[in-house]
C-alpha cells in the first residue's frame, strides 16, 4: 500500500503514490495530446496529402489491437511499474528523436510515421500494466474517486493539449516535440518514484490459453461481462459526435467556431462531472446509477438529434459528456474491483480492445447510417438503440442492476 497518514483516509492527496501516479498520467496525457496535433501538422506540411493523415491513425491503431493480448499477459507476469517505465522511456526517446530531427531539418514522412509506430507499440505494451496499477495505490473505497481524478486530467489534456501543441508549433515542430519530451520525462520520474507493491506472479509461458485467459474470465463473470458489453454496444450505437460537422453546417447553420463549441461541449461536461466524482464517494445503488447514466447518454443523444438550436445542442452534448463520465467511472471501477490482481492485465487488455473497437466502429456506423437515412435519423436511431440496450442489459444482468456498492466481497484469485 502507498504511504499515507491514514490507510483509510478519504483524501486522495494522503496517498502519495497515487499523487505521483496522477502527475505521471497528467503529464503523459498532455504530452501525447500535444504530440498528436504536432505530428498531424508536420505530416501535412511535408506531403500536403490528406491520405497521409489517415496513415497516422493506422500506425497507431494496428499495434493497439495486435499487441493487446500479449501486453495483458506481460502485465500479469512482470513488475507492472517496470513495464510502464520501459514503455515510457522508449516513447521519450522516440519523441526526443522527433525533436532532434525536426530541429536539424532531417525529418521526412517515413521517419515520422516510423517513430510514431514505435511510440504506439510502446504505448500498447504499457497500457494494460498502467491501467492495472491503480487498484494497488488507493483503498478499494477510493478507487472510483481515483479513476474520476484520472479522467479529469485526461479530459483537461484533450481540451488544452491540442491547442497548446498548435501554439508551440508556431515556434517550430522541434520546439513542440521538445516540450512533449519534457512532459514525458516528468512522467518517467514520477513513475520511478511511486511505491508499487505487486504480489510475485506465478510465471507461466505465453500460450493460447494464457493469452486468452482474460476473455475466459470475463465470460465467466456476469457482472464484468455485463459492464464491458454494455460499454461496447452503447458506444457502438451512440457515436453521434462523429456527425458534428454535418449538424453544424447543414442543421444548425453555424461555422467553424460553432463546430468548435460543439466538439468542446462533451469534454467540458465530462470534466466538470469528473471533478465532482473525484470528491464524492459512490456508496450505494451503483448498478442503477450506471444504467441511469447510460440511459441519460441515450436521451441526450436524442435531444441533440432533434435540436435546431446551437445552444440546445451544446447543452445536450454537455449532458452527454457528463453522463458518459459517470458510467465510465463506475464501469472502470467495477471491472478493476471484480478482477483479481493476477488477472487485471489481461482483463484490461480485452477491455481496451472493446473500447478502441467500439469507438472507431461507432463512428463508422454513424457515418454509414447517416449516408443511408440522413444525419438526424442516424443520431436518433443511435439514441433509441442505446435506450434499448440499457433495457435489455437490465433484464439480462439483474445482479448488476441490483448491485449496491463497487466492492465485491466475493472476488478471489
N, C-alpha and C positions, 0 to 999 in steps of 0.2 A: 504493500500500500504506500501511496505517496506520503511524505511527511506533512503533518498538519497539526494545528494546535489542538484540534479535537477530531477524532476519527469520524464522529457523527455530525460534524459541523454542517450547517445548512448553507454556508458561504462557499461558493466555488473558489474564491480567492484564497481560502485557507489551504487549498490543495495545490502545493507549489508545482508538482509535476504536471497537473492539469494546466496551470497557468503557462508553463513552458511549452506544453503541447499546443495550447491555443495560440500563443505567439507564433510558434512554428507554422501552424496551419494558416494563420492570417498572412504571414509574410510570404509563404509559398503560393497562396491563392492570389494575392496581389501581383506577385511576380509572374505567375502563369497567365493571368488575365492581360497584363501588360504585354507579355511575350506574344500572345495570340494576335493582338492588333498590330504589333510591330512587324511580325512575320508576314501578315496579310498585306500590309502597305509595301513592305520591301519586295515581296514576290511580284506584286502587281506593277510596281515601279520598274522592275527589271524586265518583265516579259510583256506587260500590257495585255495579257490574256486572262479572261475570266475563268477559263478551264483550269488554269494553274491554281486558282484559289480553291477549286474543288479537290485538287491533289493534296492540299494541306490537310483537309478533313480526312481524306483517305489514309494518309500515312499515320494519322492519329488513331483512326478507328480500327484499323487492322490489328495492331498489337493489343489494344484494349480487349478485343474479343478472343483473338488467337491464344493469348497468354494467360487469360483469366484463371482457368482451372489450375494451370501449373503454378501460378503465383499464389493461389489459395493453398495449394499443397505446401509450398515453401513457407508460407506464413505459419502453418501449423507444425512445421518440422524444425524451424530455426528460430533464433532470437529475433523477434519482430523489430525491436529497436535497431538492431544492426542491419536488418534488411532495409528498413526505411532510410537509415543513414547512407548505406551503399547506393541506393537508388537516387537519393537527393545529391550525393556527391557527383554521380555520373551526369545528372541533369545540370548541375552547376558548372561542371567542366564543359559541357556542350554549349551552354549559354555563354560562357566565357570565350569559347572559340568563335561563336557568332559575333560577339562584341569585337574581338581582335581582328577577325577577317573583314568586318564592316569598316572598322577604323582604318585599316590598311588597304581597303579597296580591292581585296582579293576574293570577294564573295560572288557567287552566282547561284542560279536557281537550284541546280543539282546539289550543291553544298548545303544550302539552306534546308531543302527537303530532307537530305540525308541526316543532318543534325537534329531536325525535328523528329525524324523517325527514331533516332537514338533516345531523345528525351521521352518520347511516347512509350518506347519499350521499357525504359527505366521506371516511368510512372506506372505502367501497367503491372510491373513486378512488385512495386512498392505498395500499390493501393490496398490490397487485402490486409497486409500487415498493419498499415496505418489505421484502417477502419477498425481493426480488431484490438487495438491498443487501449482505446478509450475506457472500456469497462473496468480495466485494472487501475485506472488513475483516479476514479472517484467511487464513493459508495453507490450501491445499486439505486438507492432512492434519489440520488442526484444525477443519474445518467441522462434522463430526459432533458433536464436543465442544461447539462453539459453539451448535449447534442444541439440544443437550441442555440447556445452560445457559439458553437462552431458554425452553425448555419448562418448566424448573424454576420460573422466575419466573411463567410463565403458570399453572402448577398451584397455586403458592402464592397467586396472585391469586384464582383460582377458589375456593380454600378459605377464605381470610381476607377477601377483598374484600366479599362479600355480608354477612358478619357485621358488619364494620366499618361498612358503609353503613347497616345496620339500627340499629346502636348510635348513630351520628351523627344518624339520623333522629329520635331521641328529642328532640334539641335543635332540631329543625325541618328541613324539607326544604331551606331556604335554606342552612343550615349545612352539610349534607351535600353539596349541589351546590358550595358554595364550596371544600370540601376537594378534591372531584373536579377543580375548575378549577385549583387549586394544583398537583395532580399532573400535569395536562396541561401546565401552564406549565413544570414541571420537564422534562417530556419534550421540549417545544419547545426549551428552552435546550440540552439535551444533543444533540439532532439538529443544531442550528445550530453546535455546537462541533466535531463529529466531522469528520475529514478523509475525504472520499469522492471517489475518482477514477474517472470513467466515461469510456470512450472516446467521442469525439463521434459520436453516431449519424448514420446516413445518413437524412436526413429524407425520408419518403415519405408521401403522402396516405393518409388513413384510407379504405380501400376494403374491399369484401367479402373480397378475398384477404388483405390485410394483417391485418384483424381476426381472421380465422380461420386465420392462419398458425400459431398455437400448436397447433391441432388437427392440422394437416397435419404439423407437426414431430413431435408425439407419435406419430402413426400410422406414421411412417417410422423411428422409433427403437424397436426391440423392447424394450430394457431399460426405457426410460421408459414405454412403453405397458404393459408388464407390471407395473411398480411402481404406476402410477396406477390401473389397472383392478383390481389385487389389492386395493388400499385400498377402491375403490368397492364391490366385491362382498362383501368380508369385513365391512365396516362395515354394509352393507345387510342382511346376514344376522345379524350379531351384535349387534342392538340390544336385548338382553335387559334392559339397565338401565332402559329405558322402562317395564318391568313391575314395578319395585321396589315401588310401593305395594301391588300385588296380592300379591306374595310376602310382604311384611312383615305384611300384615293377615290373609291367608287361609291361608298356608302356615307361616310362622314364628311367627305369633300374637304379634306384638310391636306396640308402639305407635309414636307419632311419634319417640320417642327412638331406637328400633331402626331406623326408616326413615332417620333422620339418619346413624346409623352406617353403614348400607349405602350410602347416597349418598356418604359421605366416603371409603369404603374404596378405590375405584379411584383417586381423586386422591392418596391417601397412597401407594399403590403406585407410581403414576407419578412422584410427587415424589421418592421415595427412589431409584428406578432412574434417573431423570433426573439426579439429583445424582451418582450413581455414574458414569454415562456421561460427564458433563461433566469427569470427572477420569481417564477411561480411553479410550485411542485404540482404534478398531476397525481392526485391521490386516490381518485375513485372514478368509476364509470369510464375507464379509458377506452374500452371497446366501443361503446356507443358514441363517445366523443370522437373517435376516429371515423366511424361510419357517418356521423353527422357532418364532420368536416369534409369528407369526400362528397357527400350529397350537396353540401354548400358549394363545393367546387363546380358540380354539375349545374346547380341553379345559377351561379354567377356566369357560367358559360352561356346559358340560355338568355340571360339578361343582355349579355354582350352581343349575342347573335341578333337580337331583335332591336337593339338600340340604334337610334338615328342621331343621337346627340353625343358629341365628343366627350362631354363631362360625365354623362351617364356611363359611357363605355369605359372611361378611365376608372370610375368608381367600381364598375363590375370587375375590371381587371385587378384593381387594388384588392377587392374582396377575394377574388380567385387566388391571388398570391398568398393572402393571409390564411385562407382555408387549406391551401396546399402545404403551407409551413406546419400547421397543426398536425395534419395527417402524416407528414413526412417525419416529424419528430417522434410521434407515437409509434409509427411503423418501424422506424430505425431502432428505437429503444426496445420494442418488443422482440425484434429479431435478435438483437445482441443479448438480451437477458434470457431468452429462451434457448440460447445456444451455449453448450459447454465450451469452455475456453479452448479445448483441444480441437474443436471443430469450427471456431469462429472464422478462421482464414478462408476455409473452403466454402462456408456458407456465404460469407461476404463476397467472395468471388462470383458465385452463382447469382447473388442478388444484384451485383454490379452489371452482369451480363443482361439481366432482365431490364434493369433501369436504362442502360445505354440503348438496348434494342427498342424498348417501348418508346423512348423519347424520339428516336430517329424514325421508326416506323409510324409513330403517331403523326409526325409532321408529314410524312409521305401519304398516309391515309387521308389526312385533312386536305392536302393539295389535290389528290386524286378525286376525292368526293366533290370538292369544290369545282373541279373541271367538269364533272358529270352533271351536278344539280345546282351549282351556284354556291357562293360563299356563305350566304345566310342559312340556307338549308343544311349545308355541311356542318356549320358550327352548332346549329340547333340539334341536328342528329347526334353530334358528339355529346352535347349536354344531356339529352334524353338517354343516350346509351350509358352514360356514367351513372345516372339515377337508377337505371335498370340493373346495372352491375351491382350497385350498393344493395338493392333489394334482394337480388339473388344470393349475394355473399352473406347477407344477414341470415338468410334461410339455410344456406348450406354450411355455415360455420357458426352454429348457435353458441358454442363455448367462447368464441372470440367476441361475439356480440355481448355476452353476459360478463365478460372479463371486467373485474373491478380495479385491479392495480397492475402496474407494469411488471413488478417482480413476480416470478413464477417459482414457488417454493418446491415444485416437484422436479426442477431441472437437475439432471445428473449427467456426468460424462458417459 
